[in-house]
Amino acid sequence: MKTTQKLINEWLNIEDDMKMVDEDDAEKIKELGIKQQELLNSMMEKVDNIDAFRMHIDTEIAKYRAIKDVYRKEVMRISTKVNSREKLKKHLNGVLIPSIIKTLGKDGKIQTSSARYTLYTGWGSLVYDKEKIHDKYKYVDMVNMVDTDALKKDAIAAQKQGEQITGALVPQLDRIRRS
């Protein structure tokens, strides 16, 4: 089958030929008219095929967008599950298991058929009041910032000695170690 460009070129050639034919040459005009009609039918068939192909592409685009949306929703659903499991694990390790060890354990330890849990005390996140903290722990980075690493280190050392840095507190948390 001829390409669309070839069909258009033939159409233009026939139009040029029709302009050059004498008006009295009815047979040549009829012959060119038949060729022109055949070309018109071929071009319309091409247009129909292009339109069908375009509709097929539109259908595929819609299908892939729907698949993309389904996967996006599935990823969001799985992310939600991961987050909820992480929160559950944090609750188990931070609250539930330590309270069981405190209640049933001996010397901060409890043995199960699959693991041994040991309760120990560690340091949590630093809590501080920026206004009350000594300037030693502050640094300027376009704004007044707090050197939380140095503050936490010194706050833990002070709390171990029974003292406290004004405006800073590092709470002691019960943690577990699974071995």
SESETOR-370436 format. One record per atom (N, C-alpha, C): atom name; x, y, z. Coordinates in nm, 3 decimals, decimal comma, always signed. Layout:
N
PT a east north up
PT CA X Y Z;
...
// end
This chain:
179
PT a east north up
PT N +0,084 -0,117 +0,000;
PT CA +0,000 +0,000 +0,000;
PT C +0,089 +0,124 +0,000;
PT N +0,045 +0,226 -0,072;
PT CA +0,122 +0,349 -0,084;
PT C +0,117 +0,428 +0,046;
PT N +0,226 +0,504 +0,066;
PT CA +0,230 +0,588 +0,185;
PT C +0,137 +0,708 +0,167;
PT N +0,105 +0,771 +0,276;
PT CA +0,018 +0,888 +0,272;
PT C +0,082 +0,999 +0,189;
PT N +0,211 +1,017 +0,202;
PT CA +0,281 +1,121 +0,126;
PT C +0,272 +1,095 -0,024;
PT N +0,288 +0,969 -0,066;
PT CA +0,277 +0,936 -0,208;
PT C +0,135 +0,961 -0,258;
PT N +0,036 +0,927 -0,178;
PT CA -0,102 +0,951 -0,218;
PT C -0,129 +1,101 -0,235;
PT N -0,077 +1,182 -0,145;
PT CA -0,096 +1,327 -0,154;
PT C -0,026 +1,382 -0,279;
PT N +0,096 +1,332 -0,306;
PT CA +0,168 +1,375 -0,426;
PT C +0,091 +1,339 -0,552;
PT N +0,036 +1,219 -0,557;
PT CA -0,044 +1,178 -0,673;
PT C -0,168 +1,265 -0,687;
PT N -0,231 +1,299 -0,574;
PT CA -0,349 +1,386 -0,576;
PT C -0,314 +1,523 -0,638;
PT N -0,201 +1,578 -0,592;
PT CA -0,158 +1,707 -0,645;
PT C -0,125 +1,698 -0,794;
PT N -0,063 +1,588 -0,836;
PT CA -0,032 +1,568 -0,979;
PT C -0,159 +1,561 -1,062;
PT N -0,259 +1,491 -1,010;
PT CA -0,386 +1,480 -1,084;
PT C -0,453 +1,617 -1,092;
PT N -0,447 +1,695 -0,985;
PT CA -0,505 +1,830 -0,989;
PT C -0,432 +1,915 -1,094;
PT N -0,299 +1,903 -1,100;
PT CA -0,222 +1,977 -1,201;
PT C -0,261 +1,930 -1,340;
PT N -0,275 +1,798 -1,358;
PT CA -0,314 +1,744 -1,489;
PT C -0,453 +1,793 -1,529;
PT N -0,545 +1,804 -1,432;
PT CA -0,682 +1,849 -1,463;
PT C -0,681 +1,996 -1,508;
PT N -0,588 +2,074 -1,454;
PT CA -0,580 +2,214 -1,495;
PT C -0,526 +2,227 -1,638;
PT N -0,446 +2,129 -1,682;
PT CA -0,383 +2,135 -1,813;
PT C -0,469 +2,071 -1,923;
PT N -0,569 +1,994 -1,883;
PT CA -0,653 +1,925 -1,982;
PT C -0,752 +2,025 -2,042;
PT N -0,775 +2,010 -2,171;
PT CA -0,875 +2,094 -2,237;
PT C -1,013 +2,059 -2,184;
PT N -1,097 +2,160 -2,173;
PT CA -1,233 +2,137 -2,125;
PT C -1,313 +2,051 -2,221;
PT N -1,268 +2,042 -2,345;
PT CA -1,340 +1,964 -2,448;
PT C -1,305 +1,816 -2,439;
PT N -1,194 +1,779 -2,372;
PT CA -1,149 +1,639 -2,365;
PT C -1,219 +1,571 -2,247;
PT N -1,346 +1,532 -2,267;
PT CA -1,430 +1,474 -2,161;
PT C -1,376 +1,340 -2,114;
PT N -1,321 +1,263 -2,207;
PT CA -1,270 +1,129 -2,169;
PT C -1,151 +1,142 -2,073;
PT N -1,058 +1,234 -2,098;
PT CA -0,941 +1,256 -2,011;
PT C -0,987 +1,310 -1,875;
PT N -1,085 +1,402 -1,877;
PT CA -1,138 +1,457 -1,751;
PT C -1,204 +1,346 -1,669;
PT N -1,278 +1,258 -1,737;
PT CA -1,345 +1,146 -1,667;
PT C -1,242 +1,051 -1,609;
PT N -1,136 +1,021 -1,686;
PT CA -1,030 +0,931 -1,641;
PT C -0,958 +0,990 -1,519;
PT N -0,925 +1,120 -1,524;
PT CA -0,860 +1,185 -1,411;
PT C -0,953 +1,190 -1,290;
PT N -1,083 +1,210 -1,313;
PT CA -1,183 +1,211 -1,205;
PT C -1,190 +1,076 -1,136;
PT N -1,184 +0,967 -1,215;
PT CA -1,188 +0,831 -1,158;
PT C -1,062 +0,808 -1,074;
PT N -0,944 +0,847 -1,128;
PT CA -0,819 +0,832 -1,053;
PT C -0,824 +0,913 -0,923;
PT N -0,878 +1,035 -0,935;
PT CA -0,889 +1,122 -0,818;
PT C -0,980 +1,059 -0,713;
PT N -1,092 +0,997 -0,758;
PT CA -1,184 +0,932 -0,664;
PT C -1,117 +0,811 -0,598;
PT N -1,040 +0,733 -0,677;
PT CA -0,968 +0,619 -0,620;
PT C -0,866 +0,666 -0,514;
PT N -0,796 +0,776 -0,550;
PT CA -0,700 +0,832 -0,454;
PT C -0,771 +0,881 -0,328;
PT N -0,887 +0,945 -0,348;
PT CA -0,965 +0,994 -0,234;
PT C -1,007 +0,877 -0,145;
PT N -1,051 +0,767 -0,206;
PT CA -1,090 +0,648 -0,128;
PT C -0,969 +0,591 -0,052;
PT N -0,853 +0,586 -0,120;
PT CA -0,732 +0,534 -0,054;
PT C -0,691 +0,624 +0,062;
PT N -0,699 +0,757 +0,041;
PT CA -0,662 +0,849 +0,149;
PT C -0,761 +0,840 +0,264;
PT N -0,888 +0,823 +0,235;
PT CA -0,987 +0,810 +0,342;
PT C -0,963 +0,681 +0,421;
PT N -0,924 +0,575 +0,349;
PT CA -0,890 +0,450 +0,418;
PT C -0,769 +0,471 +0,509;
PT N -0,670 +0,547 +0,458;
PT CA -0,553 +0,580 +0,540;
PT C -0,595 +0,658 +0,665;
PT N -0,681 +0,757 +0,644;
PT CA -0,727 +0,838 +0,757;
PT C -0,800 +0,751 +0,858;
PT N -0,885 +0,659 +0,808;
PT CA -0,955 +0,568 +0,899;
PT C -0,856 +0,481 +0,977;
PT N -0,754 +0,431 +0,905;
PT CA -0,654 +0,347 +0,972;
PT C -0,575 +0,429 +1,076;
PT N -0,539 +0,552 +1,039;
PT CA -0,467 +0,638 +1,132;
PT C -0,556 +0,668 +1,253;
PT N -0,684 +0,696 +1,227;
PT CA -0,776 +0,724 +1,337;
PT C -0,791 +0,602 +1,428;
PT N -0,802 +0,483 +1,367;
PT CA -0,813 +0,361 +1,447;
PT C -0,686 +0,340 +1,530;
PT N -0,571 +0,366 +1,469;
PT CA -0,445 +0,352 +1,541;
PT C -0,436 +0,453 +1,655;
PT N -0,480 +0,576 +1,626;
PT CA -0,481 +0,681 +1,729;
PT C -0,573 +0,643 +1,844;
PT N -0,688 +0,587 +1,813;
PT CA -0,780 +0,542 +1,918;
PT C -0,717 +0,429 +1,998;
PT N -0,644 +0,342 +1,930;
PT CA -0,574 +0,233 +2,000;
PT C -0,470 +0,291 +2,096;
PT N -0,397 +0,391 +2,050;
PT CA -0,297 +0,455 +2,136;
PT C -0,365 +0,522 +2,255;
PT N -0,478 +0,591 +2,232;
PT CA -0,552 +0,653 +2,342;
PT C -0,596 +0,548 +2,445;
PT N -0,640 +0,434 +2,396;
PT CA -0,681 +0,325 +2,485;
PT C -0,563 +0,274 +2,567;
PT N -0,448 +0,258 +2,501;
PT CA -0,329 +0,212 +2,572;
PT C -0,284 +0,315 +2,676;
PT N -0,289 +0,442 +2,642;
PT CA -0,251 +0,547 +2,738;
PT C -0,342 +0,540 +2,860;
PT N -0,473 +0,527 +2,837;
PT CA -0,567 +0,519 +2,949;
PT C -0,540 +0,394 +3,033;
PT N -0,510 +0,283 +2,965;
PT CA -0,480 +0,158 +3,037;
PT C -0,356 +0,173 +3,122;
PT N -0,249 +0,231 +3,067;
PT CA -0,124 +0,246 +3,143;
PT C -0,140 +0,347 +3,256;
PT N -0,220 +0,450 +3,235;
PT CA -0,247 +0,544 +3,345;
PT C -0,322 +0,475 +3,457;
PT N -0,417 +0,390 +3,421;
PT CA -0,492 +0,316 +3,524;
PT C -0,399 +0,221 +3,600;
PT N -0,311 +0,153 +3,527;
PT CA -0,215 +0,062 +3,592;
PT C -0,123 +0,142 +3,684;
PT N -0,076 +0,257 +3,636;
PT CA +0,010 +0,344 +3,718;
PT C -0,063 +0,387 +3,845;
PT N -0,190 +0,421 +3,832;
PT CA -0,269 +0,463 +3,948;
PT C -0,287 +0,347 +4,046;
PT N -0,312 +0,227 +3,992;
PT CA -0,326 +0,109 +4,079;
PT C -0,197 +0,084 +4,155;
PT N -0,083 +0,090 +4,085;
PT CA +0,045 +0,068 +4,152;
PT C +0,074 +0,176 +4,255;
PT N +0,040 +0,302 +4,222;
PT CA +0,061 +0,410 +4,318;
PT C -0,022 +0,385 +4,443;
PT N -0,146 +0,345 +4,425;
PT CA -0,231 +0,316 +4,541;
PT C -0,178 +0,195 +4,618;
PT N -0,127 +0,096 +4,547;
PT CA -0,072 -0,022 +4,613;
PT C +0,054 +0,014 +4,692;
PT N +0,139 +0,099 +4,634;
PT CA +0,260 +0,143 +4,705;
PT C +0,220 +0,221 +4,831;
PT N +0,119 +0,307 +4,819;
PT CA +0,072 +0,382 +4,936;
PT C +0,017 +0,287 +5,042;
PT N -0,058 +0,185 +4,998;
PT CA -0,115 +0,088 +5,091;
PT C -0,003 +0,010 +5,161;
PT N +0,095 -0,032 +5,086;
PT CA +0,207 -0,107 +5,145;
PT C +0,287 -0,017 +5,239;
PT N +0,308 +0,109 +5,200;
PT CA +0,380 +0,204 +5,287;
PT C +0,306 +0,222 +5,418;
PT N +0,174 +0,229 +5,411;
PT CA +0,093 +0,241 +5,533;
PT C +0,111 +0,118 +5,620;
PT N +0,113 +0,000 +5,559;
PT CA +0,133 -0,123 +5,636;
PT C +0,272 -0,124 +5,701;
PT N +0,374 -0,084 +5,626;
PT CA +0,509 -0,080 +5,681;
PT C +0,514 +0,015 +5,800;
PT N +0,455 +0,134 +5,785;
PT CA +0,455 +0,232 +5,893;
PT C +0,381 +0,179 +6,016;
PT N +0,268 +0,113 +5,994;
PT CA +0,194 +0,062 +6,109;
PT C +0,271 -0,050 +6,179;
PT N +0,340 -0,134 +6,101;
PT CA +0,421 -0,241 +6,162;
PT C +0,538 -0,182 +6,239;
PT N +0,599 -0,076 +6,185;
PT CA +0,710 -0,012 +6,256;
PT C +0,661 +0,051 +6,387;
PT N +0,544 +0,113 +6,385;
PT CA +0,488 +0,170 +6,508;
PT C +0,457 +0,060 +6,609;
PT N +0,402 -0,052 +6,560;
PT CA +0,372 -0,165 +6,648;
PT C +0,501 -0,219 +6,710;
PT N +0,606 -0,234 +6,628;
PT CA +0,734 -0,284 +6,678;
PT C +0,791 -0,188 +6,782;
PT N +0,781 -0,058 +6,756;
PT CA +0,829 +0,042 +6,850;
PT C +0,753 +0,032 +6,982;
PT N +0,621 +0,012 +6,974;
PT CA +0,539 -0,002 +7,095;
PT C +0,577 -0,130 +7,171;
PT N +0,595 -0,240 +7,097;
PT CA +0,634 -0,366 +7,161;
PT C +0,768 -0,351 +7,233;
PT N +0,867 -0,295 +7,162;
PT CA +1,001 -0,282 +7,219;
PT C +1,011 -0,174 +7,326;
PT N +0,931 -0,070 +7,315;
PT CA +0,943 +0,042 +7,407;
PT C +0,851 +0,036 +7,527;
PT N +0,738 -0,034 +7,516;
PT CA +0,640 -0,032 +7,623;
PT C +0,604 -0,173 +7,671;
PT N +0,557 -0,255 +7,579;
PT CA +0,499 -0,383 +7,617;
PT C +0,603 -0,480 +7,674;
PT N +0,709 -0,508 +7,599;
PT CA +0,810 -0,604 +7,646;
PT C +0,880 -0,554 +7,772;
PT N +0,921 -0,425 +7,780;
PT CA +0,981 -0,379 +7,905;
PT C +0,888 -0,396 +8,026;
PT N +0,757 -0,371 +8,008;
PT CA +0,666 -0,388 +8,122;
PT C +0,653 -0,536 +8,160;
PT N +0,659 -0,625 +8,064;
PT CA +0,655 -0,769 +8,094;
PT C +0,781 -0,809 +8,168;
PT N +0,897 -0,759 +8,121;
PT CA +1,024 -0,793 +8,186;
PT C +1,025 -0,740 +8,329;
PT N +0,975 -0,617 +8,350;
PT CA +0,970 -0,559 +8,485;
PT C +0,879 -0,642 +8,576;
PT N +0,770 -0,693 +8,519;
PT CA +0,673 -0,767 +8,599;
PT C +0,717 -0,911 +8,623;
PT N +0,760 -0,981 +8,520;
PT CA +0,788 -1,124 +8,530;
PT C +0,937 -1,159 +8,530;
PT N +1,022 -1,068 +8,489;
PT CA +1,163 -1,099 +8,472;
PT C +1,239 -1,107 +8,602;
PT N +1,354 -1,171 +8,592;
PT CA +1,446 -1,182 +8,705;
PT C +1,571 -1,108 +8,669;
PT N +1,609 -1,010 +8,751;
PT CA +1,727 -0,927 +8,728;
PT C +1,723 -0,858 +8,591;
PT N +1,603 -0,816 +8,548;
PT CA +1,589 -0,745 +8,421;
PT C +1,604 -0,834 +8,300;
PT N +1,582 -0,965 +8,318;
PT CA +1,597 -1,059 +8,206;
PT C +1,477 -1,151 +8,203;
PT N +1,443 -1,196 +8,085;
PT CA +1,337 -1,295 +8,068;
PT C +1,376 -1,385 +7,951;
PT N +1,353 -1,513 +7,966;
PT CA +1,390 -1,610 +7,865;
PT C +1,262 -1,668 +7,805;
PT N +1,253 -1,667 +7,672;
PT CA +1,142 -1,733 +7,603;
PT C +1,199 -1,850 +7,527;
PT N +1,114 -1,923 +7,458;
PT CA +1,162 -2,039 +7,381;
PT C +1,246 -1,996 +7,261;
PT N +1,230 -1,871 +7,218;
PT CA +1,303 -1,828 +7,098;
PT C +1,410 -1,723 +7,125;
PT N +1,405 -1,655 +7,238;
PT CA +1,502 -1,548 +7,261;
PT C +1,513 -1,515 +7,409;
PT N +1,618 -1,441 +7,442;
PT CA +1,637 -1,390 +7,576;
PT C +1,630 -1,238 +7,566;
PT N +1,548 -1,178 +7,652;
PT CA +1,534 -1,033 +7,653;
PT C +1,597 -0,979 +7,779;
PT N +1,677 -0,875 +7,761;
PT CA +1,745 -0,810 +7,873;
PT C +1,700 -0,665 +7,875;
PT N +1,657 -0,621 +7,990;
PT CA +1,614 -0,482 +8,006;
PT C +1,733 -0,399 +8,052;
PT N +1,756 -0,290 +7,983;
PT CA +1,863 -0,199 +8,024;
PT C +1,812 -0,057 +8,006;
PT N +1,880 +0,035 +8,071;
PT CA +1,841 +0,175 +8,063;
PT C +1,936 +0,247 +7,970;
PT N +1,878 +0,318 +7,875;
PT CA +1,958 +0,396 +7,781;
PT C +1,906 +0,538 +7,777;
PT N +1,968 +0,621 +7,695;
PT CA +1,930 +0,761 +7,687;
PT C +1,842 +0,783 +7,566;
PT N +1,737 +0,861 +7,585;
PT CA +1,644 +0,893 +7,476;
PT C +1,685 +1,019 +7,403;
PT N +1,591 +1,077 +7,333;
PT CA +1,615 +1,199 +7,257;
PT C +1,626 +1,319 +7,351;
PT N +1,706 +1,412 +7,312;
PT CA +1,728 +1,533 +7,391;
PT C +1,605 +1,623 +7,385;
PT N +1,563 +1,672 +7,501;
PT CA +1,455 +1,769 +7,511;
PT C +1,517 +1,895 +7,569;
PT N +1,500 +2,008 +7,503;
PT CA +1,563 +2,130 +7,553;
PT C +1,477 +2,252 +7,524;
PT N +1,503 +2,357 +7,604;
PT CA +1,439 +2,486 +7,586;
PT C +1,547 +2,581 +7,536;
PT N +1,535 +2,624 +7,414;
PT CA +1,637 +2,704 +7,349;
PT C +1,667 +2,834 +7,425;
PT N +1,569 +2,888 +7,491;
PT CA +1,587 +3,014 +7,562;
PT C +1,670 +2,997 +7,690;
PT N +1,662 +2,881 +7,754;
PT CA +1,728 +2,860 +7,883;
PT C +1,867 +2,800 +7,870;
PT N +1,905 +2,754 +7,755;
PT CA +2,032 +2,687 +7,735;
PT C +2,145 +2,788 +7,733;
PT N +2,259 +2,751 +7,796;
PT CA +2,379 +2,836 +7,799;
PT C +2,428 +2,858 +7,655;
PT N +2,486 +2,973 +7,629;
PT CA +2,535 +3,008 +7,496;
PT C +2,644 +2,914 +7,446;
PT N +2,707 +2,841 +7,537;
PT CA +2,812 +2,746 +7,501;
PT C +2,760 +2,642 +7,400;
PT N +2,631 +2,611 +7,408;
PT CA +2,573 +2,506 +7,322;
PT C +2,505 +2,563 +7,198;
PT N +2,515 +2,691 +7,180;
PT CA +2,450 +2,754 +7,066;
PT C +2,555 +2,794 +6,963;
PT N +2,516 +2,788 +6,840;
PT CA +2,601 +2,838 +6,733;
PT C +2,512 +2,910 +6,633;
PT N +2,573 +2,997 +6,558;
PT CA +2,496 +3,079 +6,465;
PT C +2,519 +3,028 +6,323;
PT N +2,412 +2,999 +6,258;
PT CA +2,415 +2,957 +6,118;
PT C +2,301 +3,033 +6,050;
PT N +2,322 +3,160 +6,035;
PT CA +2,221 +3,252 +5,984;
PT C +2,105 +3,269 +6,083;
PT N +2,089 +3,175 +6,174;
PT CA +1,992 +3,183 +6,282;
PT C +2,057 +3,125 +6,407;
PT N +2,002 +3,151 +6,521;
PT CA +2,056 +3,100 +6,646;
PT C +2,022 +2,951 +6,656;
PT N +2,123 +2,864 +6,652;
PT CA +2,103 +2,719 +6,655;
PT C +2,161 +2,660 +6,783;
PT N +2,118 +2,539 +6,816;
PT CA +2,167 +2,470 +6,935;
PT C +2,250 +2,350 +6,890;
PT N +2,369 +2,335 +6,949;
PT CA +2,453 +2,220 +6,920;
PT C +2,400 +2,104 +7,004;
PT N +2,304 +2,031 +6,949;
PT CA +2,235 +1,928 +7,025;
PT C +2,326 +1,811 +7,063;
PT N +2,426 +1,782 +6,980;
PT CA +2,517 +1,672 +7,014;
PT C +2,596 +1,702 +7,141;
PT N +2,656 +1,820 +7,147;
PT CA +2,734 +1,858 +7,265;
PT C +2,643 +1,874 +7,387;
PT N +2,525 +1,934 +7,365;
PT CA +2,431 +1,953 +7,475;
PT C +2,385 +1,819 +7,532;
PT N +2,353 +1,724 +7,445;
PT CA +2,309 +1,593 +7,493;
PT C +2,419 +1,523 +7,571;
PT N +2,541 +1,528 +7,519;
PT CA +2,654 +1,464 +7,586;
PT C +2,674 +1,523 +7,726;
PT N +2,675 +1,656 +7,735;
PT CA +2,696 +1,722 +7,864;
PT C +2,575 +1,703 +7,957;
PT N +2,454 +1,700 +7,901;
PT CA +2,333 +1,681 +7,983;
PT C +2,333 +1,541 +8,043;
PT N +2,375 +1,440 +7,967;
PT CA +2,382 +1,303 +8,020;
PT C +2,486 +1,296 +8,131;
PT N +2,602 +1,357 +8,107;
PT CA +2,708 +1,357 +8,208;
PT C +2,661 +1,426 +8,336;
PT N +2,592 +1,538 +8,321;
PT CA +2,541 +1,610 +8,438;
PT C +2,435 +1,529 +8,511;
PT N +2,344 +1,465 +8,436;
PT CA +2,238 +1,386 +8,499;
PT C +2,295 +1,264 +8,570;
PT N +2,403 +1,208 +8,520;
PT CA +2,467 +1,095 +8,586;
PT C +2,524 +1,137 +8,721;
PT N +2,564 +1,263 +8,733;
PT CA +2,618 +1,315 +8,859;
PT C +2,508 +1,375 +8,946;
PT N +2,384 +1,361 +8,905;
PT CA +2,272 +1,411 +8,984;
PT C +2,245 +1,559 +8,963;
PT N +2,306 +1,618 +8,865;
PT CA +2,286 +1,759 +8,836;
PT C +2,203 +1,772 +8,707;
PT N +2,175 +1,897 +8,671;
PT CA +2,098 +1,917 +8,548;
PT C +2,141 +2,047 +8,484;
PT N +2,152 +2,046 +8,351;
PT CA +2,181 +2,167 +8,276;
PT C +2,048 +2,239 +8,256;
PT N +2,044 +2,366 +8,291;
PT CA +1,921 +2,444 +8,281;
PT C +1,869 +2,442 +8,137;
PT N +1,745 +2,403 +8,123;
PT CA +1,679 +2,402 +7,992;
PT C +1,700 +2,276 +7,912;
PT N +1,771 +2,177 +7,965;
PT CA +1,797 +2,055 +7,890;
PT C +1,764 +1,934 +7,975;
PT N +1,706 +1,833 +7,913;
PT CA +1,672 +1,709 +7,981;
PT C +1,681 +1,595 +7,881;
PT N +1,750 +1,490 +7,919;
PT CA +1,755 +1,369 +7,838;
PT C +1,689 +1,261 +7,921;
PT N +1,567 +1,222 +7,885;
PT CA +1,497 +1,124 +7,967;
PT C +1,561 +0,986 +7,955;
PT N +1,555 +0,910 +8,063;
PT CA +1,602 +0,772 +8,060;
PT C +1,487 +0,685 +8,013;
PT N +1,515 +0,597 +7,920;
PT CA +1,412 +0,510 +7,864;
PT C +1,449 +0,365 +7,890;
PT N +1,348 +0,282 +7,907;
PT CA +1,371 +0,137 +7,919;
PT C +1,379 +0,081 +7,778;
PT N +1,482 +0,006 +7,753;
PT CA +1,503 -0,053 +7,621;
PT C +1,528 -0,201 +7,638;
PT N +1,515 -0,273 +7,528;
PT CA +1,539 -0,418 +7,535;
PT C +1,647 -0,455 +7,436;
PT N +1,714 -0,565 +7,466;
PT CA +1,813 -0,622 +7,376;
PT C +1,771 -0,766 +7,355;
PT N +1,755 -0,806 +7,232;
PT CA +1,716 -0,944 +7,201;
PT C +1,842 -1,017 +7,158;
PT N +1,865 -1,132 +7,222;
PT CA +1,984 -1,208 +7,185;
PT C +1,948 -1,354 +7,168;
// end
